[in-house]
Amino acid sequence: MPGLLSTSTAPPPRSSLVMVPSGPACWGKTFPRSIHPAPTTHPAITRNTTNFPALVRPGCSLVATEAPPIWDCRLRVADWQAAPPTESIADPGWPFESRTAVPSLPVTVSRGRRSPDRYNARRRAEGSAHAYIPQGNVNSAWNYRAHQPRLRGTADMSRLGIGMIGGGAISNAHLAAVAASDKAELVCVADLNASTAEEKAEKFGAKSFATDYRELLAREDVDAVIIGIPAGLHAEAALAAFQTGKHVLVEKPMARTLAECDAMIGAAEQAGKVLQVAMVRRFDADWGKVRELVQAGKVGRPCLWRRMAQGSAPQPPHGAWYSDASLSDGPLAESGAHDFDFVRYTFGDVRAVTATNWQMGRVGSVLDTGIVTLDFESGDRMLCVWSWGLPPKCGGGTLSGMDVLGPDGALQQSRHRDDGRYECVVNGPDGAQEVFDFDNPRAGDYWFSGQFDNFVESVHGRQTPRATGLDGRKAQEIALAAFESSRTGRRVELPL
Ligand SMILES: NC(=O)c1ccc[n+]([C@@H]2O[C@H](COP(=O)([O-])OP(=O)(O)OC[C@H]3O[C@@H](n4cnc5c(N)ncnc54)[C@H](O)[C@@H]3O)[C@@H](O)[C@H]2O)c1
């Protein structure tokens, strides 16, 4: 079966042609998210996110042919010479009839954080429709279910039943990805707090909610769970999920101890179920581009990946547990998990860790600031500084983000350009500069959609998880080695 991102020029099966919107008939129409992964250089399609459909512009027509369970969508680009005349994009279960009405005005897309309705209303008053794409605002009050162009009435039995354990901040991103997927259906949300569980269930269209996740796990219509509760509780919930035969996508850090990680990996193997760790950065084209350029030797090897990040600790009432040392290991484990995982994904395994870790801020009991250096087997190195020690709403320092330095040059973190594309710049010898621009079709959807697709496909055995239990374990091992190094004042060799 062709993958979501695959393209082909094979002719569509004529006998099953079901709809041919073309020319002006489809201009400005919206189509479900899942058809948007057109080739990245395609100017006729405005890229979009999980939450908004693709927009078809003048010069482009779209033909769909039905070949259940795959919908084959053909984009015809009449006025762009460089493009191949047709491209086809596989889209399982695309419900054509569910297209939502859109303004008949010329449509462009921008990214931002304003209220969609207010923003679009203002743009319409200005004489053009300007579609808003929520950009990573996981706390948005946007009702995803109501705005998803999905056919709710036509239940597809092949859809994976999803249970969400934990209805806190991160659940918004996961549940938006579930809501946008045609391959899954949200069945139940469980949270200790009944009103949280009920609110999330309502907002994202779950059939039910629960205050005890065991109730969720007891449901036969739940095939897989997403675990988004504090890290110290991940192992217990995952083990219970495997015992009831569910697949698991668990948030990072995978668990607080390596023993818990091992238990989760063992339980998944024993149950024959998927265990995926939500290392969502592996699905971001932005970080992916940096990885690609580094691996292609653009700055030379071995190189030094520098990462600096800071902020204030999550403030009560939201996420007070993040600052409580009995429940959290602080930023090096909670946030550093993404960094440690991503550099491992790029360079391979870590050989040794050196760190200092202390409390700089005045909130809670965690060691909120850390400096870590990693030595990789490859000879590459990482310097990572993470702090939650700033006061609330402090603007932060000037050194934030990441870059990669090597014997042949320096790579700056990619930036979003005015034309909607992204670019990475590599400064080379003698003032030379190379610019690598690229599209980021997943920008704005928090990368969670790509991750969720990968999870669902892994459950069906068509892919493998991009971040496995072992990857989750290795990221946590680095954080634990950093704590040990800080405690002992020594460089810590891995494996622990
Ligand atoms: N991938 C990312 O970028 C990212 C971002 C933020 C958080 N996270 C991770 O997601 C997890 C949750 O973080 P959050 O920010 O959503 O926290 P949060 O405090 O906002 O939400 C946690 C929720 O879990 C609920 N809960 C706690 N114990 C429970 C239990 N036993 N059963 C059911 N519900 C329970 C709480 O009531 C709360 O609603 C953490 O592991 C965190 O590190 C990942």
PDBQT file of the ligand as one rigid body, heavy atoms in Angstrom, charges set to zero:
ROOT
HETATM    1  N1  LIG A 501       5.988  15.792  24.107  1.00  0.00    +0.000 N 
HETATM    2  C1  LIG A 501       5.963  16.986  24.662  1.00  0.00    +0.000 C 
HETATM    3  O1  LIG A 501       6.383  17.947  24.047  1.00  0.00    +0.000 OA
HETATM    4  C2  LIG A 501       5.396  17.127  26.046  1.00  0.00    +0.000 A 
HETATM    5  C3  LIG A 501       4.966  18.374  26.483  1.00  0.00    +0.000 A 
HETATM    6  C4  LIG A 501       4.392  18.470  27.743  1.00  0.00    +0.000 A 
HETATM    7  C5  LIG A 501       4.284  17.353  28.554  1.00  0.00    +0.000 A 
HETATM    8  N2  LIG A 501       4.735  16.146  28.107  1.00  0.00    +0.000 N 
HETATM    9  C6  LIG A 501       4.668  14.959  28.968  1.00  0.00    +0.000 C 
HETATM   10  O2  LIG A 501       3.304  14.548  29.093  1.00  0.00    +0.000 OA
HETATM   11  C7  LIG A 501       3.064  14.045  30.397  1.00  0.00    +0.000 C 
HETATM   12  C8  LIG A 501       1.931  14.841  31.031  1.00  0.00    +0.000 C 
HETATM   13  O3  LIG A 501       2.294  16.204  31.072  1.00  0.00    +0.000 OA
HETATM   14  P1  LIG A 501       1.203  17.397  31.096  1.00  0.00    +0.000 P 
HETATM   15  O4  LIG A 501       1.943  18.642  30.807  1.00  0.00    +0.000 OA
HETATM   16  O5  LIG A 501       0.041  17.038  30.263  1.00  0.00    +0.000 OA
HETATM   17  O6  LIG A 501       0.804  17.388  32.615  1.00  0.00    +0.000 OA
HETATM   18  P2  LIG A 501      -0.504  18.033  33.277  1.00  0.00    +0.000 P 
HETATM   19  O7  LIG A 501      -0.197  18.246  34.697  1.00  0.00    +0.000 OA
HETATM   20  O8  LIG A 501      -0.990  19.171  32.459  1.00  0.00    +0.000 OA
HETATM   21  O9  LIG A 501      -1.589  16.873  33.111  1.00  0.00    +0.000 OA
HETATM   22  C9  LIG A 501      -1.475  15.644  33.745  1.00  0.00    +0.000 C 
HETATM   23  C10 LIG A 501      -2.896  15.117  33.906  1.00  0.00    +0.000 C 
HETATM   24  O10 LIG A 501      -2.796  13.771  34.365  1.00  0.00    +0.000 OA
HETATM   25  C11 LIG A 501      -3.844  13.583  35.306  1.00  0.00    +0.000 C 
HETATM   26  N3  LIG A 501      -3.478  12.438  36.127  1.00  0.00    +0.000 N 
HETATM   27  C12 LIG A 501      -2.519  12.357  37.063  1.00  0.00    +0.000 A 
HETATM   28  N4  LIG A 501      -2.495  11.112  37.564  1.00  0.00    +0.000 NA
HETATM   29  C13 LIG A 501      -3.441  10.402  36.919  1.00  0.00    +0.000 A 
HETATM   30  C14 LIG A 501      -3.892   9.064  36.992  1.00  0.00    +0.000 A 
HETATM   31  N5  LIG A 501      -3.358   8.174  37.847  1.00  0.00    +0.000 N 
HETATM   32  N6  LIG A 501      -4.911   8.667  36.188  1.00  0.00    +0.000 NA
HETATM   33  C15 LIG A 501      -5.462   9.545  35.338  1.00  0.00    +0.000 A 
HETATM   34  N7  LIG A 501      -5.083  10.837  35.226  1.00  0.00    +0.000 NA
HETATM   35  C16 LIG A 501      -4.072  11.249  36.006  1.00  0.00    +0.000 A 
HETATM   36  C17 LIG A 501      -3.927  14.899  36.059  1.00  0.00    +0.000 C 
HETATM   37  O11 LIG A 501      -5.178  15.039  36.691  1.00  0.00    +0.000 OA
HETATM   38  C18 LIG A 501      -3.704  15.896  34.940  1.00  0.00    +0.000 C 
HETATM   39  O12 LIG A 501      -4.925  16.306  34.346  1.00  0.00    +0.000 OA
HETATM   40  C19 LIG A 501       4.396  14.131  31.125  1.00  0.00    +0.000 C 
HETATM   41  O13 LIG A 501       5.086  12.935  30.994  1.00  0.00    +0.000 OA
HETATM   42  C20 LIG A 501       5.133  15.218  30.365  1.00  0.00    +0.000 C 
HETATM   43  O14 LIG A 501       6.532  15.135  30.436  1.00  0.00    +0.000 OA
HETATM   44  C21 LIG A 501       5.271  16.023  26.861  1.00  0.00    +0.000 A 
ENDROOT
TORSDOF 0
